[in-house]
Structures are given as C-alpha cells and as structure tokens.
Amino acid sequence: MLQALYEAEFSERVQTAIIDEQIGRRSPSDETAEYARALFLKTIEKKDDLDRIIDSLLENWDPARVSLVDRNILRFALTEVLYFPDVPASVIVDEAIEVAHRFSSEEAGRFVNGLVDRFVKEFRKDSA
C-alpha cells in the first residue's frame, strides 16, 4: 500500500496499474488484494480531503515538515478510519505504527501513533 501511494505521487501511470503491480509482487489472497485495491483507490480519490484533515489535526507542527512517507501512512490510516468501518480501530492504529517503524523511523512511529489515535477518537465510536 505505502509503496503504491508513494509511486502515485510521482508517476503518470494509471492508478489501477500501480496498485495491481504492487499486489502482483506479493501474491496475497483474493480478499486481501481486493481490500488493498479498494483502500488504495479510496485514498487516492480522497487525498485532498485527507490532507486537509491531517493538517488540521497537526498541533505545533508545520505540515510541510511531515515526510511523504509519513503523510501516506496517515492518509491510508485516516481512509480506513473514515471509509472502512469494518476494520477495528485498534487494528488501524497498530498497522499504521508498524508501517511507520518499518518504512520511516522510531520517531515517526510515535508521531503516527499520536495522530492516528486522534483520528480514531475524532471519527470513530470504537476508539482504540
């Protein structure tokens, strides 16, 4: 997911081609592939709205300082919070932190944790 969102920032390829290539590299189950495709496409579709929400929840932090990797993690986590109600809030938070630790930094993990937790408290009844 993260790699596909990152590529979409710079590529002129069709969005479905981007996510389908990423899915093809991993050979997930059909259910997982469909979920990844839906999450990617919804995140791309709502990107401007997501960025406005993310920027509004940043306290004492210049939005320009948020790396593209961290912003994409926040985008897909917020997309799950808002548009994928069947995914438990605790799973969204844990997944975002794990991806931040893996692809960004320890500090990013804490940053992402704080913001995704705020997303959940703001927009979900099943708070983590």
Secondary structure, DSSP 8 states (H G I E B T S, - for coil): -HHHHHHHHH--S-HHHHHHHHHHHH---HHHHHHHHHHHHHHHHTHHHHHHHHHHH-SS--GGGS-HHHHHHHHHHHHHHHH-TTS-HHHHHHHHHHHHHHHS-HHHHHHHHHHHHHHHHHH-SS--
